Amino acid sequence: MKIGITGTTDGIGRTLSERFKDVLTFNRTDGPLDDCALVFSKFSTCDVFINNAYDSDAQPKLLDYFYKQWRDTNKKIVSIGSVVCSYAPSGEGHEHYIDHKKKLRQVHLDIVKQKNPCRSFLVNPGPTDTKMISHRHCAKLTTDQIYKIIRYVLGAETYIPEIFFYAE
C-alpha cells in the first residue's frame, strides 16, 4: 500500500512517514500546499492520501480535489481534523484554525453521503504533543497514538468514517 502524506517535517506527519512503509511526502519545500494539482501529481499513484499538513484552508481544498479525482476508485483519504470541530474551545486566537477544521469536516461529511468507492476518513485527535500546542498544560496524545488510530481505521473490517479521541 503506497501512502502519500503532507507535512512530514515534524509532528504527526513525521511520525506517520517514519512508521508507515512505502511513503511519498509533500512538504512546503515541494511547493505550496494549496496547489492541489501539484500535490495530486506527486500522490496520484498512491493508494492512500493522508491529508495532514495544516495550512490555512488547504486541507478542505485538498480533500475535495483528491476525492473528485479518486471517487470511482477504492483509494482512501485520511484527513487529520481536530476535536475542536465538535465544540467551542475556551480561549482566543485560534478562530481561523477552528473554522478551517470545521470546513474540513463539512467537506468530509458531504463525501461520506455520496457513498462512492473512494473512502474518506476523518481522524479528530484531541490535544497532541506537537510544537503547535507545546505551551498548553493538559493531557496530550502522542504522535504515535495518532499513527495507531490511523492504522486501525485503515485496517478495520468495517468503514469508520470519523473518529474522535483524547488523552487521559
ChimeraX attribute file (.defattr): number of C-alpha atoms within 10 A of each C-alpha:
attribute: neighborCount
match mode: 1-to-1
recipient: residues
	/A:1	9
	/A:2	14
	/A:3	21
	/A:4	24
	/A:5	25
	/A:6	25
	/A:7	22
	/A:8	20
	/A:9	16
	/A:10	13
	/A:11	19
	/A:12	23
	/A:13	25
	/A:14	16
	/A:15	18
	/A:16	26
	/A:17	22
	/A:18	12
	/A:19	14
	/A:20	13
	/A:21	11
	/A:22	12
	/A:23	18
	/A:24	17
	/A:25	20
	/A:26	22
	/A:27	16
	/A:28	13
	/A:29	8
	/A:30	11
	/A:31	11
	/A:32	14
	/A:33	24
	/A:34	16
	/A:35	12
	/A:36	17
	/A:37	14
	/A:38	15
	/A:39	23
	/A:40	18
	/A:41	9
	/A:42	14
	/A:43	23
	/A:44	16
	/A:45	14
	/A:46	18
	/A:47	16
	/A:48	23
	/A:49	28
	/A:50	23
	/A:51	24
	/A:52	21
	/A:53	23
	/A:54	17
	/A:55	14
	/A:56	14
	/A:57	17
	/A:58	19
	/A:59	27
	/A:60	23
	/A:61	17
	/A:62	23
	/A:63	23
	/A:64	18
	/A:65	16
	/A:66	23
	/A:67	23
	/A:68	12
	/A:69	12
	/A:70	18
	/A:71	20
	/A:72	12
	/A:73	13
	/A:74	12
	/A:75	18
	/A:76	22
	/A:77	24
	/A:78	23
	/A:79	27
	/A:80	23
	/A:81	29
	/A:82	23
	/A:83	20
	/A:84	18
	/A:85	19
	/A:86	13
	/A:87	8
	/A:88	10
	/A:89	12
	/A:90	7
	/A:91	7
	/A:92	6
	/A:93	8
	/A:94	11
	/A:95	12
	/A:96	11
	/A:97	17
	/A:98	20
	/A:99	15
	/A:100	20
	/A:101	26
	/A:102	19
	/A:103	18
	/A:104	25
	/A:105	26
	/A:106	14
	/A:107	18
	/A:108	25
	/A:109	16
	/A:110	12
	/A:111	21
	/A:112	16
	/A:113	8
	/A:114	11
	/A:115	11
	/A:116	15
	/A:117	13
	/A:118	21
	/A:119	25
	/A:120	29
	/A:121	26
	/A:122	24
	/A:123	24
	/A:124	22
	/A:125	23
	/A:126	18
	/A:127	22
	/A:128	23
	/A:129	18
	/A:130	15
	/A:131	9
	/A:132	10
	/A:133	12
	/A:134	12
	/A:135	9
	/A:136	11
	/A:137	8
	/A:138	13
	/A:139	13
	/A:140	18
	/A:141	18
	/A:142	17
	/A:143	18
	/A:144	14
	/A:145	17
	/A:146	23
	/A:147	18
	/A:148	13
	/A:149	16
	/A:150	21
	/A:151	14
	/A:152	12
	/A:153	19
	/A:154	19
	/A:155	11
	/A:156	10
	/A:157	8
	/A:158	8
	/A:159	12
	/A:160	16
	/A:161	17
	/A:162	18
	/A:163	16
	/A:164	14
	/A:165	16
	/A:166	15
	/A:167	13
	/A:168	7
